[in-house]
Amino acid sequence: ELGPYSHFMQKEIHEQPKALSDTIEAILDDGFSAELFGAAAANVLPTLSGVKILACGTSYYAGLTAKYWIESIAGVVCDVEIASEYRYRDAFADPQHLVVTISQSGETLDTMEALKYAKSLGHRHALSICNVRESAIPRASDLVFYTRAGAEIGVASTKAFTTQLVSLFALAVTLGKVRGRVTAEQEAQYLAELRHLPGSVQHALNLEPQITAWSAQFAAKNDALFLGRGLHYPIALEGALKLKEISYIHAEAYPAGELKHGPLALVDENMPVVVIAPNDALLEKVKSNMQEVRARGGELFVFADADSHFSDSDGVHVIRTPRHVGVLSPIVHSIPVQLLAYHVALTRGTDVDKPRNLAKSVTVE
Ligand code: M6R
């Protein structure tokens, strides 16, 4: 079943070009149409006035990324909340805000209960982004988009995450289109970007030997800090979660602009700092944040793209993806942080597919 791979996690990381191709197949065939999200979506999507995303863990980070896309591409207000928090608070509910749950398993109890609670508060419509057909959460939702990642066995979510991301991107563009904000020309451009995505992800996978070469330096440390800004901040969060989950190294993520407001005090030569730094509008800001780290002796491990114009220097190590892929860049940059966590865990000899204390599907509170 594992083929040439040592673990399900490694296999699932490498399955991402295929998982993404399968998930976007219908979009490439028919464009960004409301029907992708269920028969009722053509009536629902044009009328909604906001989006409320509810999820846990890695799925929550997919939601955080989606907020950037939904607000900028669709021009619709979007808020994202951890399901286990939302379900126990007196939340404000606008009936016209679409509830979007994100869950690989479709069985996560907190996400399910948050969905029921949202409905009890009066939210009219709920969309489930899910990887397991006919599981509890899609069954309780009137709109559904199934990611087509295939079975995910490793406890650490990888291909489910990137397929969730691409589905949420499709939701953002579709919403923008039905609201007249995305033009036909822009739609064609987004389709072209989607078409190139599996190839760009494959290029990122090809970086594995370079990433493996970094793993010993992380495996020898007790902590790591992950930094990103904008669309890449949630990818920093995901990188930190992957590392702690399977290598048991304490890792935190911050939006790089927050460094001065506290976490910079942690930085010294014992704190490796991973930076997600592709060539986007915030790159110059990220570069100055990196100087702040370097000035305190922190060693930098930078995931950049060819257009970021970084090179290795003292205490600064750089791995580059071949080209900048625009708004889909967070999907491509998920790959190196997954591979880093995997190889650090291998070096430390942990049980990669079944990390201690964790279950694949969290059906209890
Ligand atoms: O099945 P779900 O997507 O609802 O699961 C949510 C989280 O339990 C899950 O993403 C968890 O954080 C992963 N183990 C992270 O790799």
Boltz pocket constraint, residues with backbone or C-beta under 6 A from the ligand:
constraints:
  - pocket:
      binder: B
      contacts: [[A, 56], [A, 57], [A, 58], [A, 59], [A, 102], [A, 103], [A, 104], [A, 105], [A, 106], [A, 107], [A, 108], [A, 111], [A, 155], [A, 156], [A, 157], [A, 158], [A, 241], [A, 242], [A, 245], [A, 359], [A, 360], [A, 361], [A, 362]]
      max_distance: 6.0
